[in-house]
């Protein structure tokens, strides 16, 4: 399985050798420390990652698709674009880009394995965290706890991290991703 993609070349970083039944998505997915640790390792890697995803472009594309649709959607997209402009990102990391539960498999030892890398790019760590939180539909207190645990693990793994936990930023990215 190709588990790394830099936009130009597929790079094989790990073969997962197991029978199909031994490697599958969990029916009830929860964000545990092994998933967060895997995410921290991805965000801390220094392998080349050339793609960037321009969220404003994605929002503009959606706005064109909406056309003369409801004004409230146009207002939401305008607010999302303003949010992105107001919060420049100082913490560029390698992101999976499509971190939803069906793209996280677990081997027999419960080690998480990421698949489906076609949307991988450089972005803020909030991008992957918000994507995953949106996918499993967490409560506000669960989102707070996930952000706290991610930050603790990242600080342990990467002593000079620029990541500053901010639940308002996380919620802003959750909204942007929901619109995209």
C-alpha positions as CSV (number, residue, x, y, z in Angstrom):
1,X,0.0,0.0,0.0
2,X,1.2,3.5,-0.8
3,X,0.8,5.5,2.4
4,X,2.6,8.6,1.4
5,X,2.0,10.9,-1.5
6,X,3.8,14.2,-2.2
7,X,1.8,15.3,-5.2
8,X,4.2,14.1,-7.8
9,X,5.5,10.8,-6.7
10,X,4.1,7.9,-4.8
11,X,6.5,6.9,-2.0
12,X,6.1,3.6,-0.4
13,X,7.0,4.0,3.3
14,X,5.4,0.8,4.7
15,X,4.0,-2.4,3.5
16,X,1.2,-3.8,5.7
17,X,1.4,-7.6,5.4
18,X,-1.7,-9.2,6.7
19,X,-4.8,-11.1,5.6
20,X,-7.7,-8.7,4.7
21,X,-9.7,-9.6,7.8
22,X,-6.8,-8.6,10.0
23,X,-6.7,-5.0,8.8
24,X,-10.0,-3.1,8.7
25,X,-11.8,0.0,9.9
26,X,-13.3,-0.2,13.3
27,X,-17.1,-0.3,13.4
28,X,-17.2,2.2,16.3
29,X,-14.3,4.6,15.9
30,X,-12.9,6.7,18.8
31,X,-9.9,9.0,18.8
32,X,-7.6,7.4,21.2
33,X,-4.0,8.2,22.1
34,X,-2.6,5.8,19.5
35,X,-4.5,7.7,16.7
36,X,-3.4,11.0,18.1
37,X,0.2,9.8,18.4
38,X,0.1,8.7,14.8
39,X,-1.2,12.1,13.8
40,X,1.5,13.9,15.9
41,X,4.2,11.7,14.1
42,X,2.7,12.7,10.7
43,X,2.6,16.4,11.7
44,X,6.2,16.2,13.0
45,X,7.7,14.5,9.9
46,X,10.2,16.4,7.8
47,X,9.7,14.3,4.6
48,X,9.0,16.5,1.6
49,X,5.4,17.4,1.1
50,X,4.9,19.7,-1.7
51,X,1.1,20.0,-2.0
52,X,-0.8,22.9,-0.4
53,X,-4.5,23.1,-0.3
54,X,-5.9,26.6,-0.7
55,X,-9.1,26.6,1.4
56,X,-10.2,29.9,-0.1
57,X,-10.1,28.3,-3.5
58,X,-12.2,25.5,-2.2
59,X,-14.7,27.9,-0.8
60,X,-14.8,30.0,-4.0
61,X,-15.4,26.8,-6.0
62,X,-18.4,26.0,-3.7
63,X,-19.6,29.6,-4.0
64,X,-19.6,29.3,-7.8
65,X,-21.5,26.0,-7.5
66,X,-24.1,27.6,-5.3
67,X,-24.7,30.4,-7.8
68,X,-28.1,31.9,-7.0
69,X,-28.8,29.4,-4.2
70,X,-29.7,30.5,-0.7
71,X,-28.1,33.7,0.5
72,X,-27.3,32.2,3.9
73,X,-24.9,29.7,2.2
74,X,-23.2,32.6,0.4
75,X,-22.9,34.5,3.8
76,X,-21.5,31.4,5.5
77,X,-18.8,31.0,2.8
78,X,-17.9,34.7,3.0
79,X,-17.5,34.3,6.8
80,X,-15.3,31.2,6.3
81,X,-13.1,33.1,3.9
82,X,-12.8,36.0,6.3
83,X,-11.9,33.5,9.1
84,X,-9.1,32.1,6.9
85,X,-7.8,35.6,6.2
86,X,-7.9,36.7,9.9
87,X,-5.9,33.7,11.1
88,X,-2.7,33.3,9.1
89,X,-1.1,29.9,9.8
90,X,2.3,29.8,11.4
91,X,2.3,26.1,12.0
92,X,2.6,24.4,8.6
93,X,2.8,20.6,8.9
94,X,2.3,17.6,6.6
95,X,-1.4,16.8,6.6
96,X,-3.3,13.7,5.5
97,X,-6.0,15.9,4.1
98,X,-8.8,13.4,4.3
99,X,-8.6,12.1,7.9
100,X,-11.9,10.4,8.2
101,X,-12.6,7.2,10.1
102,X,-12.7,5.0,7.0
103,X,-9.1,6.0,6.1
104,X,-7.8,4.9,9.5
105,X,-7.3,1.1,9.6
106,X,-6.1,-0.9,12.6
107,X,-3.9,-4.0,12.5
108,X,-4.3,-6.9,15.0
109,X,-2.2,-5.1,17.6
110,X,-4.6,-2.1,17.3
111,X,-1.9,0.0,15.6
112,X,-3.6,2.7,13.4
113,X,-2.5,2.8,9.8
114,X,-3.5,5.7,7.4
115,X,-4.6,5.0,3.9
116,X,-5.9,7.1,1.0
117,X,-3.4,9.9,0.6
118,X,-4.6,11.7,-2.5
119,X,-5.5,14.8,-0.6
120,X,-2.2,15.0,1.4
121,X,-0.8,18.5,1.6
122,X,0.9,21.1,3.8
123,X,-1.5,23.0,6.1
124,X,-2.2,23.7,9.7
125,X,-2.5,20.8,12.1
126,X,-6.0,22.0,12.8
127,X,-7.0,20.8,9.3
128,X,-6.5,17.1,10.2
129,X,-7.8,17.4,13.7
130,X,-10.9,19.2,12.6
131,X,-11.5,16.7,9.7
132,X,-11.4,13.8,12.2
133,X,-13.5,15.5,14.8
134,X,-16.2,16.5,12.2
135,X,-16.2,12.9,10.9
136,X,-16.9,11.3,14.3
137,X,-19.2,14.1,15.4
138,X,-17.8,14.9,18.8
139,X,-19.3,17.0,21.5
140,X,-17.7,20.3,22.5
141,X,-16.1,18.8,25.6
142,X,-14.8,15.8,23.6
143,X,-13.3,18.2,21.0
144,X,-11.6,20.1,23.9
145,X,-10.2,16.9,25.3
146,X,-8.9,15.7,21.9
147,X,-7.2,19.1,21.3
148,X,-5.6,19.0,24.8
149,X,-4.4,15.4,24.3
150,X,-3.0,16.1,20.8
151,X,-1.1,19.2,22.2
152,X,0.4,17.2,25.1
153,X,1.5,14.4,22.7
154,X,2.9,16.9,20.2
155,X,4.9,18.7,22.9
156,X,6.3,15.4,24.1
157,X,7.3,14.4,20.6
158,X,8.4,17.8,19.2
159,X,9.9,20.1,21.8
160,X,10.1,23.1,19.5
161,X,6.5,23.1,18.2
162,X,4.8,26.2,17.0
163,X,1.4,24.7,17.7
164,X,-0.8,26.7,20.1
165,X,-4.0,25.0,21.2
166,X,-7.0,27.2,20.6
167,X,-10.5,25.7,20.6
168,X,-11.9,28.7,18.7
169,X,-9.4,28.0,15.8
170,X,-10.4,24.4,15.9
171,X,-14.1,25.3,15.7
172,X,-13.3,27.7,12.9
173,X,-11.6,25.1,10.8
174,X,-14.4,22.7,11.6
175,X,-16.8,25.2,10.0
176,X,-14.6,25.8,7.0
177,X,-14.3,22.1,6.4
178,X,-18.0,21.5,6.8
179,X,-18.6,24.1,4.0
180,X,-15.9,22.7,1.7
